[in-house]
Amino acid sequence: MADDKQVVELHRKLKGKIAISGKAPIKNAEDLSTLYTPGVAAPCLEIQKNKALAYDLTMKGNTVAIVTDGTRVLGLGDIGPEAALPVMEGKALIMQQFAGIDAFPICLNQKDADKIVEIVKAIAPVFGAINLEDIETPKVFEIEKRLTEELDIPIFHDDQHGTAIVVLAGLYNALKVAGKDKSIKIALVGAGSAGYGIARLLHAAGFGNIIVFDSRGAIHKGRQGLLGQKKSLSEFTNPEGYSGTLAELQGADVIISAASPGSLPLETVKAMNKPSIVFALANPISEISLEQSKELSIDVFGTGRSDYPNQINNSLCFPGFLRALLDFKVRKITDEMKIAAAKGIADSVPESGLRADRIVPDTFDKQVSENIRKNIKAVI
C-alpha cells in the first residue's frame, strides 16, 4: 500500500473519487426538449399518477444514499462530516465499480438523532435504498429502527448488517474446515454496532451458544444496569448464564472480536477448544496479529485487514447486497435475506478450494455479487 503522503497526494490530484455523469447527450434543440422541458413533463405526470414509476423513469431505482454524521469513522472516532467524506466517497466508488450502483455521500453536519431521521426521510424520494454508515452507538440503533419503520425503502446499516453477513459467511466455511457444527461455543467480544449485529444474525442462523462480552465482562440476564442493545443481547445469548470475565473463559470453539487492539486476552485464546477459530476484526490494527495467531496455534484465523489471509471485510457484502435490494425493490431487510447473502458469499469459495487460509472469496471475485443476488431472490 502507498504511504500516507502518497495517499493524500492522490486524493488531492483526483479532487474526489466519484463524479456525476449523464446517460444521454444533449446535442441539439430536440435533445434538449426531450430530456428537459417541455418533454420531461410526460414522465413527471406519469410518476404523479403512480409514484412507484419513479423506479423505472428516474435514477431512484439505482441510487443509494450513504448517510453519516461523522461520529464513528473507521477507527478514527468523531472526526466530523467533512473528514468522513473520503471514506463515503470510497464506499460509493466500490458500489459503482463492483455492482453498478450510483451511490452518493450524504455527510450531515448534524448529530441529533431526531433531526437525522427527519433529514433522511426528507431526501428519501431520490433514493432506492439508504446506507447508514459510521454513526456512533447507541444512537444509530434508534435511527435505523425508526427509518426502517417509517420509510418504504430498505435501511442498510453496514456496520451492523454488513459485518454480520460477512462474519456468518466466514464462519460457515471455517466450521467446514475445522469439522465443527452449530453446537459450538462462541465468544463475541464487543457489544457495539458490529457485535450486536453479529450476535443477532448468528442467533437467527441457529447458533445457540453465544456469549457476548463488553469491557465489564459477560452480558447475561442477571447483570444489573443493562440498557438498550445490551439488554436485548441478554435476552437471547449466554444460555448458561456465564458471568465471568473474558480472560477467565475456558473452552470457546470460536472467538469473534469486534472491539479494539489488545482487547482479546491471550489466555482466553490458549484455553480454546481445538481446532480453534478466531476472527479479530479491529481495523486497521487487529486484536491479534497474524504472527501472534501462528504463535498461539490458532487453526483458522481471519481479520478485517486486506494484507492478511481471510479478510472478513464488508466490501464482500454491501455491493451485492444493495444491488439485490435495488433490483428486487425490497422495502424491508429481513434476517432471511442476510442469511441468504452470507450463504452466497460462503458458496463463492468452492469446496475444493476451502482451506484454513481461504474461507472467504477474494474481494475482486465478480461472482460474489451475483451469488448474493441469486440467493436473496430465492427468499423474497
Residue pairs with C-beta under 8 A, 6 or more apart in sequence:
1 307
2 10
11 17
11 86
16 89
17 86
17 89
17 90
17 92
17 93
18 89
18 92
18 93
18 96
18 103
18 104
24 31
24 35
25 31
26 32
26 35
26 36
33 39
34 40
43 53
43 57
43 58
46 53
46 57
47 53
47 54
47 57
47 58
54 60
54 61
54 125
55 61
55 128
55 329
59 102
59 126
60 125
60 126
60 127
60 128
61 128
61 326
61 329
62 100
62 101
62 102
62 128
62 326
63 101
63 102
63 103
63 104
63 126
63 127
63 128
64 95
64 101
64 102
64 103
64 104
64 127
64 128
64 129
64 130
64 131
64 322
64 326
65 103
65 104
65 106
65 120
65 123
65 124
65 126
65 127
65 129
65 130
65 131
66 88
66 91
66 92
66 103
66 104
66 105
66 106
66 131
66 133
67 106
67 108
67 116
67 120
67 130
67 131
67 132
67 133
67 135
68 81
68 84
68 87
68 88
68 105
68 106
68 107
68 108
68 132
68 133
68 134
68 135
69 81
69 107
69 108
69 110
69 111
69 116
69 135
69 136
70 78
70 79
70 80
70 81
70 82
70 83
70 84
70 107
70 108
70 134
71 77
71 78
71 111
71 134
71 135
71 136
71 139
72 78
72 134
72 135
72 136
72 137
72 140
72 159
72 193
73 79
73 83
73 84
73 87
73 134
74 87
74 134
74 283
74 284
75 260
75 282
75 283
75 284
75 285
76 83
78 136
81 107
81 108
81 109
82 107
84 107
84 134
85 105
85 107
87 133
87 134
88 105
88 106
88 107
88 133
88 134
89 105
91 103
91 105
91 131
91 133
91 158
91 318
92 103
92 104
92 105
94 315
94 318
94 319
95 101
95 102
95 103
95 318
95 319
95 322
96 102
96 103
98 315
98 319
98 320
98 366
98 369
99 319
99 320
99 322
99 323
99 369
100 323
101 319
101 322
101 323
101 326
103 131
103 322
106 120
106 123
108 116
108 119
110 116
110 119
111 139
113 139
113 142
113 143
116 135
116 143
117 143
117 146
117 147
117 150
120 130
120 143
120 147
120 151
121 147
121 150
121 151
124 130
124 151
124 153
127 153
128 153
128 325
128 326
128 329
129 153
129 154
129 155
129 156
129 322
129 325
129 326
129 330
130 147
130 151
130 153
130 154
130 155
130 156
131 156
131 157
131 158
131 318
131 322
132 140
132 143
132 144
132 147
132 155
132 156
132 157
132 158
132 159
133 157
133 158
133 159
134 159
135 143
137 192
137 193
137 196
137 229
138 228
138 229
140 157
140 159
140 160
140 193
141 160
141 193
141 196
141 228
141 229
144 155
144 157
144 160
147 155
148 154
148 155
148 332
148 333
152 331
153 331
154 325
154 330
154 331
154 332
154 333
155 333
156 162
156 318
156 321
156 322
156 325
156 333
157 193
157 197
158 314
158 317
158 318
159 192
159 193
159 194
159 197
160 193
160 194
160 196
160 197
161 197
161 201
161 321
161 333
161 338
162 314
162 317
162 318
162 321
163 193
163 194
163 197
163 198
163 258
163 281
163 314
164 194
164 197
164 198
164 200
164 201
164 202
164 338
165 201
165 317
165 321
165 338
165 341
165 342
165 345
166 312
166 313
166 314
166 316
166 317
166 342
166 345
166 360
167 198
167 201
167 202
167 256
167 279
167 281
167 312
168 198
168 201
168 202
168 205
168 338
168 339
168 342
169 316
169 317
169 341
169 342
169 343
169 344
169 345
169 346
169 360
170 279
170 302
170 310
170 312
170 346
170 359
170 360
171 202
171 254
171 256
171 277
171 279
172 342
172 343
172 346
173 346
173 349
173 354
173 359
173 360
174 254
174 277
174 300
174 302
174 359
175 181
175 182
175 184
175 277
176 351
176 354
177 275
177 299
177 300
177 354
177 355
177 356
177 359
178 253
178 275
178 276
178 277
178 299
178 300
179 275
180 253
180 275
180 277
182 205
182 206
182 207
182 208
183 208
183 209
184 207
184 209
184 253
184 254
185 209
185 211
185 251
185 252
185 253
185 254
185 273
186 202
186 207
186 209
186 210
186 211
186 252
186 253
186 254
186 255
186 256
187 211
187 213
187 246
187 249
187 252
187 254
187 255
187 256
187 268
188 195
188 198
188 199
188 202
188 210
188 211
188 212
188 213
188 237
188 255
188 256
188 257
188 258
189 195
189 213
189 246
189 255
189 256
189 257
189 258
189 259
189 263
189 264
189 287
190 212
190 213
190 214
190 257
190 258
190 259
190 263
191 212
191 213
191 214
191 219
191 229
191 230
191 233
192 258
194 258
194 281
195 212
195 258
195 259
196 229
196 232
196 233
198 256
198 258
199 210
199 212
199 233
199 236
199 237
200 236
200 335
201 335
201 338
201 339
201 342
202 210
203 210
203 236
203 237
204 335
204 338
204 339
205 335
205 339
205 342
208 239
209 239
209 240
210 237
210 238
211 218
211 219
211 237
211 238
211 242
211 249
211 252
212 218
212 219
212 233
212 237
212 238
213 219
213 245
213 246
214 230
216 223
217 243
217 244
217 245
217 246
218 238
218 242
218 243
218 244
218 245
218 246
218 249
219 226
219 230
219 233
219 234
219 237
219 238
220 234
220 238
220 241
220 242
220 243
221 234
221 235
221 238
221 241
222 241
222 243
223 234
223 243
226 234
242 249
246 264
246 265
246 268
247 265
247 267
247 268
249 268
249 271
250 271
251 271
251 272
251 273
252 268
252 271
252 272
252 273
253 272
253 273
253 276
253 277
254 276
254 277
254 278
254 279
255 264
255 268
255 269
255 272
255 276
255 277
255 278
255 279
256 278
256 279
256 281
257 263
257 264
257 278
257 279
257 280
257 281
257 282
257 287
257 288
258 281
258 282
259 282
259 287
260 282
260 287
261 282
261 285
261 286
261 287
262 287
263 282
263 287
264 278
264 280
264 287
264 288
266 292
266 296
269 276
269 278
269 288
269 296
269 298
270 296
272 278
274 299
275 299
275 300
276 297
276 298
276 299
276 300
277 298
277 299
277 300
277 301
278 288
278 293
278 298
278 300
278 301
278 302
279 301
279 302
279 303
279 312
280 286
280 287
280 288
280 293
280 301
280 302
280 303
281 287
281 302
281 303
281 304
281 312
282 304
283 303
283 304
283 305
284 305
286 303
286 304
286 305
286 308
288 296
288 298
288 301
290 301
290 303
290 308
290 309
293 301
299 356
300 310
300 356
300 359
301 308
301 309
301 310
301 356
302 308
302 309
302 310
302 311
302 312
302 359
302 360
303 310
303 311
303 312
304 311
304 312
304 313
305 311
306 313
306 363
309 357
309 358
310 357
310 358
310 359
310 360
311 360
311 363
312 360
313 363
315 363
316 345
316 360
316 361
316 363
316 368
317 341
317 345
317 372
319 369
320 341
320 344
320 368
320 369
320 370
320 371
320 372
320 373
321 337
321 341
321 372
321 376
323 369
323 372
323 373
324 330
324 337
324 341
324 372
324 373
324 376
324 377
325 333
325 376
327 373
328 376
328 377
328 380
330 337
330 376
330 380
334 379
336 379
337 376
337 379
337 380
340 372
340 375
340 376
340 378
340 379
341 372
341 375
341 376
343 375
344 368
344 371
344 372
344 373
344 374
344 375
344 376
345 360
345 361
345 368
345 371
345 372
346 360
347 371
348 361
348 365
348 367
348 368
348 371
349 358
349 359
349 360
349 361
361 367
361 368
